[in-house]
Amino acid sequence: MEKQQHPSLADSICDLRSRKIKRTFFTQIGVLIDWGPIEVVIKKYYTKGKSATGKPSYSGLLLFKMSLLQTWYGLSDYEVEDRVNDSISFSYFCGLHIDEIAPDHSTLSRFRTIMTKAKAYQSLFEEINKQLESHGIIVKTGALIDASVVDTPLKPKGKPKHKVTEDRKDEEEVEVTKDYSDSVDKDAAWLKKGGKYRFGYKKHHLTDEEGLVLGVLTTKASTNEIANLEEVLNTADLPKDIPLKADKGYQSKKNTELLKKRKLKDHILKKAYKNKPLTKWEKKFNKLIGKTRFKVERTFGSIKRWFSGGIARYKGIEKMHTQNLMEALSYNLYRSPGILASKSEN
């Protein structure tokens, strides 16, 4: 008969320390965020009404808080249901009493579907950012822009047998339409990046100079950044006369004119052309811009590491945009207590 394994003292201490960290973070978010305006936004799109058994259904705010936990900890609908039921800190954050049971996974899924169809996550993203800006956490003295590929596991078998868009080319190659099986995400597209074929989407982020996300655009992976700068700029309200920093993939005469029209300073990295290498001044300019521009790349990397981001959890571009918005606002909230603490120290 096998001996029952008991947790060691070290394991118990680590568990308690982890629980304390969670509780501290949840308390900080509770102090930082006024949930009242967020609940007002949710109620515009989601009414709790009655459940199938005639009992009052769960509030939209509770379901949204579960969605935050789900994103922060990289959980599925099933897993977040279990964690809220098992964890005192999770249930406390959601506003549940100790004798209350969390909504089941199907309720959370229906909530996400309803809110996605109503495009409600954009409003929630804007409300949370508005509050963070009022606390001086988001500061719009400059903006950064970049895009990252989000791969989907729902892809066709094998490599594509037709022309595929190559990333960061001035002109896109035409992608031939192909009939896929029902298991394939038909909203996604192929992209050739770094010599490898990728299938999925692109999330385009507009951030402040600390990498906090101001705007999100979701497109198929084959979309070329150089052609959709205006669409990304439309995702956020930027003040005039601030610099916009971006890598050389965004460099074009059209984009230079666009920034001038919008009264934004053009801090896009300079690009060398055939028989026209970079000047000494342009190299110095690129080095200076690069000291800040990397922070938008850090945002993508942090979301991938902290929240298991970078992989499509859902099928279809609308639900993928919901995922990208939830990851962006979760990232902003996750970093907020640390930013506030550093400001108070200074």
C-alpha positions in Angstrom: 0.0 0.0 0.0 1.4 3.4 -1.1 2.0 6.0 1.5 -0.2 9.1 1.3 1.8 12.1 0.1 1.6 15.1 2.4 2.8 18.6 1.4 6.1 19.6 2.9 6.5 22.6 5.1 8.2 24.4 2.3 5.3 23.6 -0.1 2.9 24.9 2.5 4.8 28.2 3.0 5.0 28.7 -0.8 1.3 28.1 -1.1 0.5 30.6 1.7 2.9 33.1 0.2 1.2 32.7 -3.3 -2.2 33.1 -1.7 -1.0 36.3 0.1 0.3 37.7 -3.2 -2.9 37.0 -5.0 -5.0 38.5 -2.2 -2.8 41.6 -2.1 -3.0 42.0 -5.9 -6.8 41.6 -5.9 -7.1 44.1 -3.1 -5.0 46.6 -5.0 -7.2 46.2 -8.1 -10.3 46.6 -5.9 -9.0 49.9 -4.6 -7.8 51.1 -8.0 -10.9 50.3 -10.1 -14.4 51.7 -9.5 -16.5 48.7 -10.6 -19.7 50.8 -10.7 -19.1 52.4 -14.2 -17.9 49.0 -15.5 -21.2 47.4 -14.3 -23.1 50.1 -16.0 -21.4 49.3 -19.3 -22.0 45.6 -18.9 -25.7 46.1 -18.1 -26.1 47.9 -21.5 -25.4 44.6 -23.2 -26.1 41.8 -20.7 -29.2 41.5 -18.5 -29.0 38.7 -15.9 -32.7 38.0 -15.7 -33.7 34.5 -14.5 -32.0 31.2 -14.8 -33.6 28.1 -16.2 -34.6 27.0 -12.7 -36.3 30.4 -12.0 -33.6 31.6 -9.7 -31.9 35.0 -10.3 -29.0 34.5 -12.7 -25.4 35.6 -12.0 -24.5 39.3 -12.6 -22.5 40.4 -15.6 -19.9 42.0 -13.3 -19.3 38.6 -11.6 -18.9 37.0 -15.0 -16.5 39.7 -16.2 -14.4 39.3 -13.1 -14.2 35.6 -13.8 -13.1 36.5 -17.3 -10.3 38.6 -15.8 -9.2 35.7 -13.6 -9.3 33.4 -16.6 -7.0 35.7 -18.6 -4.6 36.4 -15.8 -4.1 32.7 -15.0 -4.5 31.2 -18.5 -7.5 29.1 -17.5 -10.2 27.5 -19.6 -13.9 28.0 -18.8 -13.9 24.7 -16.9 -10.8 25.6 -15.0 -11.8 29.0 -13.9 -15.1 27.6 -12.6 -13.2 25.1 -10.5 -10.7 27.7 -9.2 -13.4 30.2 -8.1 -15.1 27.4 -6.2 -11.9 26.1 -4.6 -10.0 29.4 -3.9 -11.1 31.8 -1.2 -9.1 34.7 -2.8 -10.7 34.0 -6.3 -14.3 33.9 -4.9 -13.7 37.0 -2.7 -12.4 38.9 -5.8 -15.6 37.9 -7.7 -17.8 39.1 -4.8 -19.1 35.6 -3.9 -19.9 34.6 -0.3 -18.3 31.5 1.0 -21.5 29.5 0.7 -22.2 30.6 -3.0 -21.2 28.5 -6.0 -19.5 30.0 -9.1 -21.4 30.2 -12.4 -20.7 27.1 -14.5 -18.5 27.1 -17.6 -21.5 27.2 -20.0 -22.8 30.4 -18.4 -19.4 32.1 -18.8 -19.3 31.0 -22.4 -22.7 32.4 -23.1 -21.8 35.7 -21.5 -18.7 35.9 -23.7 -20.7 35.2 -26.8 -23.4 37.8 -26.0 -20.8 40.4 -25.2 -18.7 39.6 -28.3 -21.7 40.0 -30.6 -22.6 43.3 -29.0 -19.0 44.5 -29.3 -19.1 45.3 -25.6 -15.5 44.5 -24.8 -14.3 47.6 -26.6 -16.5 49.7 -24.3 -15.1 47.9 -21.2 -11.5 48.3 -22.5 -12.1 52.1 -22.9 -13.8 52.5 -19.5 -10.9 50.7 -17.7 -8.3 52.7 -19.6 -10.2 55.9 -18.7 -9.9 55.1 -15.0 -6.2 54.2 -15.4 -5.5 57.5 -17.1 -7.3 59.4 -14.3 -4.9 57.7 -11.8 -1.9 58.8 -14.0 -1.0 55.2 -14.8 -1.6 55.6 -18.6 0.1 58.7 -19.8 -0.3 59.9 -23.4 3.0 61.8 -24.0 3.9 59.4 -26.8 2.7 56.3 -28.6 4.2 53.1 -29.9 2.8 50.7 -32.5 3.5 47.2 -33.6 1.8 43.9 -34.5 2.2 40.3 -33.4 1.1 37.0 -34.9 -1.4 34.9 -32.9 -1.3 31.3 -34.2 -4.4 29.1 -34.2 -4.3 25.3 -33.8 -7.4 25.2 -36.1 -5.2 25.2 -39.3 -5.2 23.2 -42.5 -2.9 20.1 -42.6 0.5 20.5 -44.2 1.9 23.6 -45.9 -0.1 26.0 -48.1 -0.1 25.1 -51.8 -0.7 28.6 -53.0 0.9 32.1 -52.7 1.2 33.3 -49.2 1.7 36.9 -47.9 5.3 37.4 -46.7 5.6 39.5 -43.6 6.7 43.2 -43.9 6.8 43.3 -47.7 5.9 46.6 -49.4 3.3 44.8 -51.5 1.3 41.8 -50.5 1.1 38.7 -52.6 -2.4 37.6 -53.4 -3.6 34.8 -51.3 -5.7 32.3 -53.2 -9.0 31.4 -51.6 -9.2 27.7 -50.6 -12.1 25.6 -49.3 -11.2 24.3 -45.9 -12.8 21.7 -43.7 -15.2 22.7 -40.9 -12.5 22.1 -38.3 -10.3 24.9 -39.8 -10.7 28.5 -38.8 -11.8 30.1 -42.0 -11.3 33.7 -40.7 -7.6 33.0 -40.2 -4.9 33.2 -42.9 -1.4 32.1 -43.8 1.7 34.2 -43.4 5.3 33.6 -44.1 7.5 35.0 -41.4 11.1 34.4 -40.8 11.0 31.6 -43.4 8.3 29.8 -41.5 4.6 29.4 -42.4 2.2 30.7 -39.7 -1.6 30.4 -39.7 -3.8 32.6 -37.7 -4.3 36.3 -36.9 -2.4 39.5 -36.1 -3.1 41.7 -33.1 -2.1 45.3 -33.6 -1.3 47.2 -30.5 -1.1 51.0 -30.0 0.5 51.7 -26.6 1.8 54.5 -24.5 5.6 54.9 -24.0 5.5 52.4 -21.1 3.8 49.7 -23.2 0.3 50.0 -21.7 -2.2 49.3 -24.4 -4.3 52.2 -25.7 -5.8 50.5 -28.7 -6.3 47.0 -30.3 -7.0 45.9 -33.8 -7.4 42.3 -34.9 -6.9 41.2 -38.5 -6.0 38.0 -40.3 -2.3 37.2 -40.2 -1.8 38.2 -43.9 -2.6 41.9 -43.2 0.4 44.0 -43.9 1.1 46.7 -41.2 2.3 49.2 -43.7 -1.2 49.3 -45.2 -3.4 49.6 -42.1 -1.7 52.2 -39.9 -4.8 54.4 -40.0 -7.0 51.6 -38.8 -4.8 51.1 -35.8 -4.6 54.8 -35.0 -8.5 54.9 -35.1 -8.5 52.5 -32.1 -7.4 55.2 -29.6 -7.9 58.8 -29.0 -4.4 60.3 -29.2 -3.5 64.0 -28.4 -1.9 66.0 -31.1 1.8 66.7 -31.4 3.0 63.6 -29.6 5.6 61.3 -31.3 4.5 58.0 -32.8 7.3 55.4 -32.7 7.2 52.3 -34.9 9.7 50.0 -36.7 10.7 50.4 -40.3 7.9 48.1 -41.5 5.6 51.1 -41.2 7.8 53.4 -43.2 6.1 54.7 -46.4 5.3 58.1 -48.0 1.6 57.4 -47.4 2.1 56.9 -43.7 4.3 60.0 -43.4 1.5 62.0 -44.9 -1.0 60.3 -42.6 0.9 61.3 -39.5 1.3 64.8 -40.7 -2.5 65.0 -41.3 -3.2 63.7 -37.8 -0.6 66.1 -36.3 1.5 63.3 -34.9 5.3 63.5 -34.9 6.8 60.9 -37.2 9.2 58.8 -35.2 9.0 55.7 -37.5 12.4 54.0 -37.9 14.2 55.1 -41.0 14.7 52.4 -43.7 17.6 51.9 -46.1 16.8 51.3 -49.7 18.8 49.9 -52.6 21.7 52.2 -53.4 20.5 54.5 -50.6 22.0 53.4 -47.2 21.1 55.2 -44.0 22.9 58.4 -43.3 24.8 59.0 -40.1 21.9 61.1 -38.7 19.3 58.4 -39.6 21.4 55.7 -37.8 21.5 58.0 -34.7 17.8 58.6 -35.0 17.0 54.9 -35.2 19.2 54.2 -32.1 17.5 56.9 -30.1 13.9 55.7 -31.1 14.8 52.1 -30.4 15.4 52.9 -26.7 11.7 53.3 -26.2 10.1 51.4 -29.1 11.1 48.0 -27.7 8.5 48.5 -25.0 5.6 47.5 -27.3 7.5 44.3 -28.1 7.9 43.7 -24.4 4.1 44.0 -24.0 3.6 41.2 -26.5 6.2 39.1 -24.8 4.8 39.7 -21.3 1.2 38.7 -22.4 2.6 35.5 -23.9 4.6 34.6 -20.7 2.2 35.8 -18.0 -1.1 34.8 -19.5 -0.1 32.0 -21.9 -1.1 34.4 -24.8 0.0 34.2 -28.4 -2.3 31.2 -29.1 -5.8 31.5 -30.4 -8.3 30.1 -27.8 -11.4 30.7 -30.0 -12.6 30.4 -33.6 -13.4 33.4 -35.7 -12.1 36.9 -35.9 -14.8 38.4 -33.6 -14.0 36.1 -30.7 -10.3 36.5 -31.3 -10.7 40.2 -31.0 -12.4 39.6 -27.7 -9.4 37.5 -26.6 -7.0 40.3 -27.7 -9.0 43.0 -25.9 -9.2 40.9 -22.7 -5.5 40.2 -22.7 -4.7 43.9 -23.3 -6.9 45.2 -20.5 -5.8 42.4 -18.2 -2.1 43.4 -19.0 -2.8 47.0 -18.2 -4.5 46.1 -14.9 -1.7 43.6 -14.0 1.0 46.3 -14.3 -1.0 49.1 -12.7 -0.1 48.5 -9.0 3.6 48.4 -9.8 3.5 51.6 -11.8 1.6 53.4 -9.0 4.2 52.1 -6.5 7.1 53.4 -8.5 5.4 56.8 -9.0 4.9 57.1 -5.2 8.6 56.2 -4.6 9.7 58.9 -7.0 
